[in-house]
Amino acid sequence: MYDIGIVIVNYNVRHFLVQCLQSVRKSALNGLSIKTWVVDNASVDGAVTLLKREFPEVELIENHNNVGFSKANNQAIPLIDARYVLLLNPDTILEEDTLYKCFQYMEKHQEAGALGVRMIDGNGQFLPESKRKIPDLWNSFCKLTYLSKLFPSSPVFSGYNLGYLDENQIAEIEVLCGAFMFLRKKTLDKTGLLDERFFMYGEDIDLSFRIGQAGYKVIYFPETSIIHFKGESTKKASLQYVKTFYGAMSLYVNKHYTGKRSLIFRWFILIAIQIRAFLSLVSKFLLVLSKIILDVFVIWGSLHFIKSQWASYYFGDPDYYQGTFIHVNIVIYTLIWIFSLWFFGRYDKKYNRLLLFYGVLSGLLGILMVYALEPEAYRTSRALIIIGSFATFIYIMVSELLFYFLQKKENKSETTMIVALKEDAEKLKELLTRSRTNEGDIYVINPGSDTSDPYYSNHISNLEKTVRYLKADHLIFSSKSLPIKDIMEYMTTLHHDIEFKIAGDESLGIIGRKVPGEELYSLEIRFPLMDSLWKRTKWLTDIFLCFVFIVFFPLIFILNVFSKQAIKNIFLVLIQKKTWVGYGGDPSDYKFLPELPKAVISYPLSKKYFMYQEGHFKNENVEYAKQYSPFSDIAIVFSNINNLHGK
């Protein structure tokens, strides 16, 4: 029997895991014997290969799926023959004496069944979840409503994280954080393992509660500290995190509360999920909303200013427009420009700033159309429209320059993946180091047959999964390491919003364009429907066709043999549950293409063929995504006008 068995559950945090294991290696054990287990939940970042090569002393369990935190820990714990078990997160770093101090304290205090330490985040700030209380209705309410943050030291409001306890004082508490749980093995034998119904979150509360019920003390031990890079292994700001966390809390309440208390608590948790989901949604769109509000205020204010100045200058009367329809017109003009700017991408996360010129211009054309259609009595001033257009253009240009410089100061890092053998990858990494303005992570994908070299983050067989998880911004293929045919295949199937590049000899120039400042060639295989502008174009085309069909409804109803489904489809397209023209066939024939609602008219079936060859649906769907235009959609719909009743 050895002294301490450490279990680390890893999921796609390779770099943090390395730091964690190195801190374990550097621990001053003073004669203690330890053994470390890593349970990998199907990571795609190359962690397993690296562990096998760089940490041979670690016992490794490889899962083919993400089985969750509790189940993964339970795979290793029964294999441990030690006096103590440490459940440790991979995004932590131990002090050199952490293990020894924890062991010594537990040896001297046999009444203690579990122990947690003082934790700080990556900025050196104390993490309040180092010491916690069993959640009840009141302290959960205080946490949810941020009362605990407003009164962090109050015994009344800070009960959830025991904010009134000194962070540097040893204390008996109720709940440990799952990032570091130093457990007596005999305690675990008595309480049982982690409850596997908790996929992630809540299992630490449940286990701590059962340790207390078994008659053992749970200790907060701040005489040693660890760094916990909180949130690195999970995206805690996401809506999915909120759902997972509060789902775990609901499971905990169902398990440990009964009667009316359970019912009230469950309702409270349900409300909490909705509130947090709403706050998450608001925070996500807050920047966009503020940008829209600013544009509305500036454009509307500019038009009012121009109206007043023009009335004084041209008519010699500042109140010349009093009693006219101009105030309503100004609101209409403002909304038209806002809609046009939205359409051309001003409020997207990523957009082409040059297109905003067309946004202002198309807004002007829309306003002129409104002006032309208005009755003579409602028309006000053409000068307002012309001068307002110049003012709007100047405002957009100046504001975009400001946004550009502000974003540039943020120096946002980007993720790059290189598909190349080691020798070529090193050259490309050197090239990127010299040419890139933004620093970011670089991952190398192995295109060869060897899967054991820890130099590589992953193998090309996992390319799509790795690109999706790491959210790569750039994907560089080496033509020296991979045939062009294979590169083309990968670029066709990888439809994620990334920039493809090919590195190789000069002959590659015939299939791509040289990127200024880099000896790289990019192959721009992009589908129009990947861009927000074209998505909005398709949406407007669908809406336009819906209104046409509503106007000529009797004729449409007759042509579709009085089918109620045709009526239903008009409504479904209006609310974007369907689109008039889209993909067809089996989902495998289009799942790799830009996402679209279900089609009323399947593009692969919109043409008449005597017989379908193998791969027909896939090829036709790819053609539709590559050649999309609103005019082709309109032509297809009207050539299939009697088939608008498709389910």
N, C-alpha and C positions, 0 to 999 in steps of 0.2 A: 504493500500500500504506500502511495506517495502522498505528499502533503496537499497540493492544490491541483485540481483539474480545471482548466479554463476552456469555456465553450464560446466560440465567436461565430455568429451567423452572418454570412456575407451575401450581399446582393448588389453587384455592380458598383462597388466603391473600392476598386483595386488600389488606388493610390493611398487612400486612407487606411486600408487594411495593412499595407506594407508598413506604414508608420506605426500602426498599433502593434504589430508583431515585433517590430524592431524595439519598441519600448518594453515589451515583455522580455526580449532577449537581454536588454540592458539592465533589467531589474537586479538590485542587490539582494540576493536571496538568503545570504548568510546561512547556507547549509540546507535550505528548503529544497525539496524535490517537487518539480511541477511538470505537467504535461498539457499541451495545448491541442484542442480540437477546433478545426474550422469546418463548418457545415455550409457548403455553397449552394444557394438556391437558384441554380441554372443561370449564373451570371454570363454576360456576353462580352465582358471587357478584358478578357485574358487573365483573370485572376487565378484560375485553376492551374494553368500552365506555369505561371510565375511561381506559385506556391510549391509546385512539385520540384522546381529547379532551385529556387532560392531559400526555401524553408523546409528542408527535408525532415526536420525534427517534428514538424506539425502533422498530426493525424488529420486526414482529409476525408470528408464524406461529400460525395458529389450527387446532388439531386438533379433530375432531368426537368423538374418543374419547380416553380416557386411555391413551396408547401407552407410558407408562413413562418413567423418567428417562433411560435410555441412548438409546433411540430418539429421544426428543425433542431431546436434545443433538446427536445425529448429524444431525438435520434442519438444524440451523443451522451447525454447524462447517464443512461444505464451502462454505458461502456466505461465509465470513469470509476476507478478504484482508488478514491482519495478521501481524505478527511474533510476537505472543503471543495466546493464547486463555485467557480466564479463565472457568472453569465456576463459577458462583456460585448459591447457594441464595437463594430469595426472602425467607426469614426471617433475613436477615443485614443488618448495617449496617456500612459501611466507615468507617474513620478518613479524614480529609481527605487524608492523604498516603500511604494504603495503596497505591494503584495506582502512584504515582511511585516509591516505595521498592522495590516488587517489581520494577518495570521496570529500575531502576538496578542492583539486585543481579544480575539475570539477564544484563544487558548486560556486567557485569564478570566473570561466571563462566560462560563458555561451556560448561563441562562439565556444568552443571546443566540438566536437562531439564524439571524440574517443581519447583514451590515451593508450600509452604503456610505460613500465618501462625498466630500465636498467637490462639486463640479464647476468648472468655468468654461465659457464658450471660447471660440477662436479669437475673440477680441479681449479676453481676460476678464470678462464680466461674470459675476457669480450667477449660476443657474438656480432659480428658486425651486425647481422640481427636485433638487437634491434631497429635500425633506418634505414629506407630504402627509396629509391626513386622509383617512378613508372618506371618499366623497359622500356627502349627504345633500339634501335638497338645498340647504342654506348656503354652504360653502361653494356648491356648484353654481348657484345663482350669482353669488358674488364674483366668481371667476368669469362667468359668461357675460355679466354686465360691466366687467372691468372695475367693479368696486374694489377688488383686491389690489388692482394696480394704483387706484387713487389713494388707497390707505394701506400701503404695503406692510406696515408694522402693527396694524390694529388687530388685537385678538378677536374682534367681532367680525371684521371683513376679510382678513387674510388667512382664514383657517385652511383653505385648500392647500397652500404651499407653506403653511406654518411660518408666515412672515414675521411673526412676533418673536420667534426663537433666534438667538444669536447664531449666525452662520459659522462662527468659529468655536462653538461650544458643543461638546458631546451631549446627545440627548436621545431619549427614547421616543421614537416616532411610530407611525402606523403604516406608511407606505414607502417603499424604495422605488427608485427609478430603474427601469429595465436596462438602462445603459450600463449599469454596474451593480450587480447583485452578488455579494459575497455570502454564500450560503453554507451552513453546516450540513454535511451529507446526511447525517442522522435525522436532521430536521426534514429534509426532502423525502427520506424514506418514510417518515411519519405522515407528512402532509400530502404526499403524492407529487407527480410532476406538474408541469404547466398544463392548463386546460387548453386543449387544442381547438376548442371552438373559437377561441380568440385568435384570429389570423394575424392581427397586428394591433397593438395598443390594448390596454386594459388587463393584459395577462399579468403585469407586474402588480397591479392593484389586487387582483384576485389572489395571487400567490401570497402577497404580503398579508392579506386578510386571513388566509388559512394558516399562516405561520403564527399569527397572534392567537387564533382559535386553538392551536395545538399547544398553547402554553408557553411559547417562546417570545422573547423580546426582539423587536426590530430596532436597530441602532443606527443613528446618524453619527458618522465618525469623521470629523473634519480635520483630524491631525495629519491627514495626507489628502492631496487633491489630484484630480485628473482633468485633462482637457477633453471636452465633448463637443465636437463640431456639430452641434445640434442642427438637425434638418438636412445633413448632407446625404443620408441614405434614404430620406423620404422628403417629398416636396410638401412642406407643411402649410404653405400658403394656398395650396390647390383645394378646389371643391372636393376632389376625391378624398383628400386627407380628412376633411371635415366629416364626410360621410363615414369613412372607415373608423375614425376615432369615436364618434358618437354612436356608431353601430356597436362598437365594443363596449361602450358605457351602458348601452341598453341591455346588452347581454349580461353584463355584470349585475345590473339592477334586477333583471329577471331571475338571476341565480341566487342573490343574497337578500332580496326584499320580498315581502309577501303582503297580501291584502291591499288595503287602500294606499299604504305607503308606496307599494310597487306601482300601482296605477298612476298615482300623482307623479311619481318620479319618471315613469315612462312617457307621460304626456309632456313633462318638462323637457325631457331629452328630445322629443319630436319637435317641440317648439324651438329648442336650441339649434337643431339642425337647420330649420328653416331660416332662423335669424342669421346664423353664420353663413348659410348659402347666399342669402340676400346681400350680406356685407361683402362676401367674396365677389359677387357679381358687380356690385356697385364700385368696389375698389378697382376691379378689372377695367371698367369703362369710364372711370373718373377722369382720366387724362383726355380721353376722346370727347367726353361731354364738355369738359372745360374748354377744349379747343373749339368745339362747335359754338358754345356760348360766346366765346371771345370773338369768333368770326361774325356771329349774328350782331353782336353789340357794335363792332367796328363798322361793318358794312351798313347797317341800319343808321348808325350815328353819322357816318360819312354822307349818306344820301340826304339826311336832314340838314346837315351843314351846307351841302352844295345847294339844296333847295333855297335856304335862307339867303346865301350869298348871291345866287343867281337872281332871286327876286329883287334884291337891293341894287345889284349892278345893272341888270338889263331893264328892269321895269321901274327902278327907282322907288320901290315900295316893298319893305320887308314883309308886309302882311298880304302881298299880292295873291298868294295861294290859299289864303284863309277861306274856308268854306268850300273848297274843292275836294276832289276825290284823291288828291295826291298822297295823303297820309296812308290810305289803304294801298295805293300803288307801291309806296315805299316798302311796306310789309311784304307785298307779293314779290317785288323785285328781289328783296333780301332772301326770301325763301327759295326763289328760283336759283339764285347764285349758290346758296348753301347746298341745294340738291345737286347742282351741277358739279360743285367741288367734291361732294361726297362720291358722286359717280366716277369721277376721274381719280379717286384714291387719296384725297388729302387726309382723310381720317383713318386710313389703314395703317397697320404697324410698319409695313414696308411699302413704299410706292415710288414711282418715277416723278420727280419734281417737275420735269419738263412737261408732263401731261397736264399740269395745273393751268398752263396757258390755254389749253383747249377747254379746260373747265370754265375759265372766265369767258372765253369766246362763245362756248355753247350756251352759257348762261345769258350772255348778251343776245344771242339769237332767239332764245326762249322768251326773253323779255320783249323783244321786238315783235314776236308773234302775238304775245298777249296784247301789246299796244295796238297792233293792227286789227285784232279781233274785237277790241273794246269799242263800245258805242262812242260816238264823238263827244258826248257830254262827259264821259269818264276819262278821256285822254287829258293828260296834263302837260308834261314838258319833255320833249325829245332831248333837250340839253341835259336834263337830269340823267337820262339814260346814258348818253355818250360820255359825259364827264364822270358819272358814277362808275362806268366801265374802266376808265383810266385809273380812277382812285382805287377801285377794287384790285386791279392788276398790280398796282404799285404796293398796296398793302400785302397782298399774297407774296409778292417777290421779296419784300423786306422781312416779313415774318418767317418765310422759309429759310432765308439766310441766317436769321437768328436761331431757328430750330436746328439748322445744320451745324452751326458752331457749338451750340449747347450739347448736341448729341456727340459731336466729335470730342468734346471735353470728357464725356463719360468714358471714352476709350473702351467700348464694349468688346470683350474678347469673343472670339469665334472658334468653333471646333472644326478641325480639319482632319480628314481621314485619308491616308495614303495606301493604295493597294499596290504593293511593290515588294520585290525581294530585298533583302537587307542592304546590299551594296547600292542599289538604285534609291532605296528609301532614304539612306543617309545623305545622298547628294540632294535629294529633294528637300529634306529637312533643313539642310544648310542653305539652300536657295530660299526657302520660306523665311528663315531667320533673317536673311539679308534684305528681303523685299517686302515683308509684311509690315503694315503700320499698326495693326492691332495684334497684341499678344493673345494667344489662346492655346488650348490643348491640341496636341497632335497625336493621333493614333495610327499605328501601322498595321495593316491587315495582310496576312500571309496568303499569297496567291498560289503557293506551291503545295506539295504533298506532306511536308513535315509539319506536324502539329505539336511538337514538343519544345520548340524554341521559345523561351520566355521573352525574347526581344519583341515578339509580335503581340498585339493586344487581342487579336482574334484571328479566325480563319475565314477565308472568302466564302465558305459554305454557310456561314452565319451572317453574311454581309447585310442583308435586308433588315434582319432583327437588330443588328448592331447599329446601323444607321438610324433606325427608328428610336432606339433607346437613348443613344448618345446625342440625338438631335443635331446631326452633323450639318454644318453650314457649307463646307467644301468637301468634295470627294475627288481625289486625284488618282487617276490610273496611270501606271507606267506601261507603255506599249512594249518595252523591252522584257517585262516580266509577265505580260498577259497578251494573248492574241487580240487583235482589233475586233474580231468577230465576237469574242467573249465579252469584251468591253461594251460593244454595242448592245449585246443582250442584257447586260446588267443595267445599262443606262436606260434602256427601254422599260424594264420592269420596275426600276426604282423611281417611283413617282413623287417622292418627298420633295419638299421645297428646298433643294440644295443646288449649289453651283458645281457642275461637272467640269473637270479638266483632264486633259491627256498630256502626259509628258513623254517625249520621245525624240526621234530624229526629225530633220527638217521636212521630210516627205509628208509628215502629218498635216502640214499646212493646207493640203488640198481638201481635207475634210473638216477643217476647223478654222478658227481665227486666232491669231497670236494675241495674247493678253499683254498690253503695254507694261514693260518693266519686269516681265517674268519670261523665262524660257519655257513657257507652258502653252498648250493649245487647248482651248475649251471647245467642246462639242455641245452646242446648245440644243439638246433634244428636250424641248419643253412643249407641253400641251397648252394651247390658249386657255383652256378651262382651269388651269392651275392658278391663273392670275385673277385677282379680285375684280379687275375691270371687266374681264370677259364673263365672269360669273354674274356680275350685275347686268351686263348686256343681255345675257340669256334670260335672266329673271324679268327684265323689262320687256323682252320679246314675248315671253310667256304671258305677261300681264296684258300686253297690247293685243295678242291673239284672243285672250279671254274676252276683252271688251268688244272685239269684232264679232265674236260668236254670240255675245249677249245681244248686240244690236240686231244681228240677223238670226236670232234664235229660232224662229219658226222654220226657216229653211234648213238650218243645221239639224233640227229635230227630225225633219222629214228625211233628210239624206242619211241619217243614222237609224232609220227604220223605227222611229219613235222610242228609242232606247233611253231609259232613265239614267243609265250609266254615263251617257254623254253629258247629261246635265250635271251629274255628280262630279265628273271629271273636270268640268269648268271650275267648279267650286274648289276641288282639291288642288288644281294648278294655281288658283288665286292664293291659296294659303300655303303654297310651296310644299305640299305633300307629294305632288307629282310634277312632272315636266312634260311638255307636249312631245318632245323628241329626245330620245336618250338611248342608253345601252340596251342590249337584248342578249338572250341566251342564258347560260348558266352563270352564277356569280363568279366562277373562276375565269370566265371570259372577259370580265371587266373590273374585277376587284383591285387590280394594279393601276387603274386609271383614275383621274380626278373624280371625286365623288359627286354623284348627281342623284336627285330624287328618282323614284320609279317612273319609267316612261309610259306615256299613253300610247305612243307610236314607237316601236322598236326600230332603230336605224337599220340594223342588219336585215329586218324584214320589210323595210320600206321600198326595196327594189324587188322586182320580179325575177326569180331564177327558176330554171327548170329543175335543177337539183343543187343541193348544197355540198360543197367540198369540205373535207376535213379542215378544221380551223377557221371556217367561214365567219362564225360569230366573233371570235377573238380578233381576226384581221379587220373586220368591218367596224368593230368598236374602236380599235386603235385609229382607224382612218377617220372616224367621226371626231374623236378627241383631238387629232392633229389638224384636221381641216375645218374645225367648227367655225361657222359664221352665222349671224342672225338671219341673213338672207337665205341660207341653205335650210335653216329650220322652218322659215315661213314657206319656202317652196315645197318642202317635204310634207308639211301639214296640209297645204291646199291640194297637193296631189293625192293625199290620203284623207280627204275631207269626209268621206263616208265611213272612216274607221276611227272616229273619236270616242267610241264606246268601249275601248279596250280596258280590261281590268288590270 
